[in-house]
Amino acid sequence: MSDYFEKEEVVKEYDSKIAGRIISYLKPYKALVAVALAALVFSTLGELAVPVLQQRLIDRAVMARFLAVKAPEAVTARLSASAQKTLDELYAVRGAIRLGDTVFVPQDERIRISPGSEKELGAHKILDGSPWYAFTFDEKRSGAREAAAARGDLFLTGPAGAAIRISDLAALSAEEREAVRSGDLALIKTTVLLILLILAVVFILTFAETWASVLVAQKVMKDIRLALFKKTISQSTDMLSRNPVGRIVTRLTGDVETINEFFTSVLVAFLKDLSVMAGALVTLFILSPRLGVVVLVTLPPVLVVSALSRFKARDAFRRQRLASSRVNAYLSERLSGVQVVQLFLGEKRSGREFGERNGELFSANMLEMYVYAIFRPIVDFLSVFTTAVVICTGAWLVLNLSLSLGVLVAFINLTALFYSPVMDIAEKYTLLQSAMAGGERVFALLDISEMIPDAGTRSVDGRGHISFRNVNFSYKEGEEVLKDLSFEVKPGEMAAIVGYTGAGKTTITNVLTRLWDIQSGSITLDGTAIRDIPLDELRRTVLPVLQEVFLFSGTVRDNITLGLSLRDEEIENAARAVHAHEFIEKLPQGYDTVLSEGAANISSGQRQLLSFARVIAHNPALVILDEATSSIDTETERLIQLGIRRVLSGRTSIVIAHRLSTIRHADRIIVLSGGRLVEDGRHDELIAQNGLYAGLYRLQFDAPV
């Protein structure tokens, strides 16, 4: 089987021009984009705020440990510059509680003591090695003053507060511990409520972001589909004939859908993931620069693995798409021609060939699975490894009073938050490639400009006077179909055009309605060159009944009017004129009967009768019947001829037919051969000439049966 339909490029690398052009469609929806971006930013901030609040909850309420600092002047005079600086920083920490000559400093993210300074301060007994719990007497700690006074052996008490070693808290009764730590319990409740509130806001913002981004994507898809449809439907027949209908439909459906994925699954996801990663990294460095460096050092292997995975995934995706295309193309062809396969005993061969293609698709799918099966565990391992390094380093810093436990817990959560988007970004890369390829194909179609020029400004009077002068035309360069063709059809005449297949009969319809433009010569309508007549006016004036009747899915009424505002009486009159009214009345809902796709629920002859009624309802000045009675039985044909004669009285008409019985009464008959006019006259005159027309006539009526 030919791979003609399988050679198209299915995956394209990231292209900033295509991406920029896709994003340019966002301009009409700036407000929605602003909503989506604002929701994205604030939801990201909310997600990053939760680990920070957890850290403060642990350090300031759950653990609530304090360092006891007591530094007589005689001792501080002997300290090194670094130790003195550390001591000054400890005294300056906000929230420190002074009880006599001892200052209790909260051990949270605000303290950072180097191992050397800790050792020096401990050697001078400036730092008490035991952790303390210190608090102030305020309204939040009802009963704390009394508990401290009652257990003076355990508390170090001052006018404004008290402190107790962490190890001595166990010696207090439950009531005393609750009184002492009532402020921490209040802080825990407040912080938990704040976290729940932030999570609720993040939920609402995520919904708003999703809603706005999906709405924008759908609106952009609608705009692109509409632009594609308008652009395609206005192109020349030449352009449309070079592109299979299936390919154009794919542009309007599948390729546009990839642009939807670009907005909903790629662009928004990338922005979200990058913002979370950047925010997490910044927060890590704010909480602890040293641990932040540890996380940053573990990042290069992740980037290398992600890059390798991206390239492997690209190749796997290409193979999968190509294999899928081959399977679909083979299925479509073999199922469409299944009768031929069966008649020529091709089931086994077709099964073997399909098995080969199916095996290729299986292998391609497995390769794609292998890429992700290897990549995800590696990233998971690196994430766990980074977390382990953070825990080990952080634990060492906690033990050396250089880090608080809350900061370590926050680091673990933020590291997980940082690594989560890494896998998502790599997996979204294939969608990005598909969107780039789809966008390239969509814009290639949008950039095509092969429309029939429509610069005409002159109107016609509707008499239907047609004149061909030395017309030359070819569908392909070097293969002329019409050659120096000249003839004239006067207003009100019924002219018939006959000739062997390939003589150029249908081509006259195409060039007269400007579905194609001629290369040389001139065609005039009522004395005006058809190039100078606006296309919409030309096609209102000249209406053909094409050789292949096409009816749209919809009601009979809709197929007759085609959007024209007509009264029921006018529609019925048009149907009666061609004797279509009789069979329409017998349909289940009459004129409101819905025709299936291709009007398969009525006969071919009935379809042609409806096409006649459609032309007559639009009342053109000139009607072209192109092989229009080829599928109608003799009796129906006789009725149509009567109707056409009555309706077309005084109107110019051109009849193109192989069945010469339909044109015996034509005012004139134009005989073509090889794109040239060889005979011209009435039926009797041409028979008498005993030329090409007479030969055609004898073949149809005089040949022995």
PyMOL commands that set and color helices and strands:
alter all, ss='L'
color gray80, all
select helices_A, chain A and resi 4-6+16-24+27-63+73-76+81-92+115-123+144-150+166-171+174-180+182-233+237-242+245-287+289-297+299-336+338-343+347-399+405-447+505-512+530-532+535-541+556-561+568-577+581-585+590-592+597-599+604-618+634-647+660-662+683-689+692-701
alter helices_A, ss='H'
color red, helices_A
select strands_A, chain A and resi 66-69+97-99+102-106+132-136+155-157+161-165+466-476+479-489+494-499+520-525+528-529+542-545+554-555+594-595+622-626+652-656+668-673+676-681
alter strands_A, ss='S'
color yellow, strands_A
deselect
rebuild
show_as cartoon
